[in-house]
Amino acid sequence: MIEVRNLVHRYGDARAVDGVSLTLADGEFVVVAGPNGSGKTTLVRHFNGLSTPDEGSVLVDGHDVTDHPVTARSSVAMVFQDPRECFVAATVGADVAFGPANLGLTHDAIEERRERALRAVRMDGREDERIDELSGGEQARVAIAGALAMDPTHLVLDEPFAGLDWPAREAVLDHLQALHERGTGVVVVTHDLRDVAASADRIVVLSDGRIALDGPLDAVEDRLAEFGVRPP
Ligand SMILES: Nc1ncnc2c1ncn2[C@@H]1O[C@H](COP(=O)(O)OP(=O)(O)OP(=O)(O)O)[C@@H](O)[C@H]1O
């Protein structure tokens, strides 16, 4: 479970996240939406301790992420908007093995996680391919595999569909739905609900760093436009 309590994140005098409280249960599929600059990316970077709160706190499974960053990062995996930001190795296999290797797992356990993660995104058998020679959709899937190899309870994806064509978007969405069905919590940040709204248990809309709406699609749908989010 991820618990955000009265979180404030400032850039200079501006409060990009302005007193957000939010609880994300294990296994929930949550979409974080809102217009450009509403604080979505700044908020989710706190979910695994990539940023430090100016006020408030974030707990993952009851542990404050500021005090337990390693625990937070192994429970909450993050995939950034540009998948190239996620890569640490040149080839698919080496990249996906990097996270589990850093956890200090045995060789066999690392192999098992790598195979499982690549199978989940249908990139198995392509371990030796160079990442910079893959398509954007394939790179997005490798970035997701790298996160999955951490065996996270929550997978957080910032704009996972940006820059992907329709078949690639659909493939990534299928993978997210399958993960969700297997019990992984999925958090998708987007300003465009078209792809994900139907899959989400809940939609959280940010406006000026605050939660404007929070609920299932049918409960928030009528008010989305008011906060600059186009209804799906
Ligand atoms: N590193 C930074 N330094 C200063 N201001 C920043 C920084 N990063 C973000 N901001 C500002 O904080 C506010 C929230 O930005 P954030 O990127 O979290 O919003 P967002 O909802 O994710 O936007 P987008 O949809 O454009 O990605 C914006 O006003 C932005 O300009």
Ligand as a Chemical Component Dictionary entry (heavy atoms), coordinates in Angstrom:
data_LIG
# 
_chem_comp.id                   LIG 
_chem_comp.type                 NON-POLYMER 
_chem_comp.pdbx_formal_charge   0 
_chem_comp.three_letter_code    LIG 
# 
loop_
_chem_comp_atom.comp_id 
_chem_comp_atom.atom_id 
_chem_comp_atom.alt_atom_id 
_chem_comp_atom.type_symbol 
_chem_comp_atom.charge 
_chem_comp_atom.model_Cartn_x 
_chem_comp_atom.model_Cartn_y 
_chem_comp_atom.model_Cartn_z 
_chem_comp_atom.pdbx_ordinal 
LIG N1  N1  N 0 12.647 20.802 -11.866 1  
LIG C1  C1  C 0 11.742 21.768 -11.790 2  
LIG N2  N2  N 0 12.076 23.025 -11.418 3  
LIG C2  C2  C 0 11.158 23.999 -11.311 4  
LIG N3  N3  N 0 9.841  23.840 -11.558 5  
LIG C3  C3  C 0 9.444  22.620 -11.932 6  
LIG C4  C4  C 0 10.361 21.517 -12.065 7  
LIG N4  N4  N 0 9.664  20.421 -12.464 8  
LIG C5  C5  C 0 8.376  20.808 -12.570 9  
LIG N5  N5  N 0 8.234  22.124 -12.250 10 
LIG C6  C6  C 0 6.984  22.884 -12.230 11 
LIG O1  O1  O 0 6.112  22.266 -11.294 12 
LIG C7  C7  C 0 4.783  22.215 -11.784 13 
LIG C8  C8  C 0 4.295  20.774 -11.860 14 
LIG O2  O2  O 0 5.081  20.077 -12.833 15 
LIG P1  P1  P 0 4.863  18.532 -13.146 16 
LIG O3  O3  O 0 5.872  18.158 -14.179 17 
LIG O4  O4  O 0 4.844  17.767 -11.890 18 
LIG O5  O5  O 0 3.405  18.547 -13.758 19 
LIG P2  P2  P 0 2.710  17.482 -14.709 20 
LIG O6  O6  O 0 1.273  17.491 -14.345 21 
LIG O7  O7  O 0 3.428  16.172 -14.628 22 
LIG O8  O8  O 0 2.925  18.140 -16.135 23 
LIG P3  P3  P 0 3.053  17.459 -17.593 24 
LIG O9  O9  O 0 1.721  16.883 -17.922 25 
LIG O10 O10 O 0 3.400  18.630 -18.453 26 
LIG O11 O11 O 0 4.163  16.425 -17.522 27 
LIG C9  C9  C 0 4.818  22.925 -13.129 28 
LIG O12 O12 O 0 4.455  24.271 -12.924 29 
LIG C10 C10 C 0 6.262  22.822 -13.553 30 
LIG O13 O13 O 0 6.637  23.906 -14.381 31 
# 
loop_
_chem_comp_bond.comp_id 
_chem_comp_bond.atom_id_1 
_chem_comp_bond.atom_id_2 
_chem_comp_bond.value_order 
_chem_comp_bond.pdbx_ordinal 
LIG N1  C1  SING 1  
LIG C1  N2  SING 2  
LIG C1  C4  DOUB 3  
LIG N2  C2  DOUB 4  
LIG C2  N3  SING 5  
LIG N3  C3  DOUB 6  
LIG C3  C4  SING 7  
LIG C3  N5  SING 8  
LIG C4  N4  SING 9  
LIG N4  C5  DOUB 10 
LIG C5  N5  SING 11 
LIG N5  C6  SING 12 
LIG C6  O1  SING 13 
LIG C6  C10 SING 14 
LIG O1  C7  SING 15 
LIG C7  C8  SING 16 
LIG C7  C9  SING 17 
LIG C8  O2  SING 18 
LIG O2  P1  SING 19 
LIG P1  O3  DOUB 20 
LIG P1  O4  SING 21 
LIG P1  O5  SING 22 
LIG O5  P2  SING 23 
LIG P2  O6  DOUB 24 
LIG P2  O7  SING 25 
LIG P2  O8  SING 26 
LIG O8  P3  SING 27 
LIG P3  O9  DOUB 28 
LIG P3  O10 SING 29 
LIG P3  O11 SING 30 
LIG C9  O12 SING 31 
LIG C9  C10 SING 32 
LIG C10 O13 SING 33 
# 
